[in-house]
Amino acid sequence: MDDPIGSQWGYADGMTVASAASLVGRLVNVTSQNGTLLLNISPKADGTIPDNQQQSLLGVGEWLAVNGEAIYGTHNWTKFQDAGGGGRGGGGGGNIRFTVKGDTLYAISVGNYPATINIASLAQGQAPQGTIKSVTMPRQPGRIEIHAGCSGLHVTAPATAPCKIAYTLKITGLK
């Protein structure tokens, strides 16, 4: 997918620029569908990259520093999304995208950091072959509390978010 960073394909005074969160959302969505994202930046006539574009790109870079393993070298899973989720304060649905690398399934929750995540695609009897061996989050020490049930894999997220935008669960043991 070829997409501009802002409201236009070339630089113009007053153009709006996508936030890092919006760009990460695009990247995760495209990758989960086995695609690639070509992001068009819009330099000024003198070749400089405006500060707002730089800030958005740096935000994507910060996210990739934590979650890049869920993007680089991955491919699509049998489903690209799940409408699981949760949210701090007890509400809201989620927006989960999937990628795969080897025997690792990545479930990326796009949006606000959730207190809990429910992955309906991993419900007992519906999950792919294998047994979940571990569920971790990049840069989060220790185990994450999980419970496999009829309505999905229920994950209690650590109290502190590992990054600011979208949150990755690394699930091992499935085929």
Stockholm file with secondary structure:
# STOCKHOLM 1.0

chainA/1-175         MDDPIGSQWGYADGMTVASAASLVGRLVNVTSQNGTLLLNISPKADGTIPDNQQQSLLGVGEWLAVNGEAIYGTHNWTKFQDAGGGGRGGGGGGNIRFTVKGDTLYAISVGNYPATINIASLAQGQAPQGTIKSVTMPRQPGRIEIHAGCSGLHVTAPATAPCKIAYTLKITGLK
#=GR chainA/1-175 SS CEEESBSSSSCCTTCCBCCHHHHHHHHHHHHHTTCCCEEECCCCTTSCCCHHHHHHHHHHHHHHHHHGGGTTTCBCCSCSEECCCCCGGGCCCCCEEEEEETTEEEEEEESSCCSEEEEGGGCTTTSCSEEEEEEECTTCCSCCEEEEETTEEEEECCSSCSSSSEEEEEEEEEC
#=GC SS_cons         CEEESBSSSSCCTTCCBCCHHHHHHHHHHHHHTTCCCEEECCCCTTSCCCHHHHHHHHHHHHHHHHHGGGTTTCBCCSCSEECCCCCGGGCCCCCEEEEEETTEEEEEEESSCCSEEEEGGGCTTTSCSEEEEEEECTTCCSCCEEEEETTEEEEECCSSCSSSSEEEEEEEEEC
//
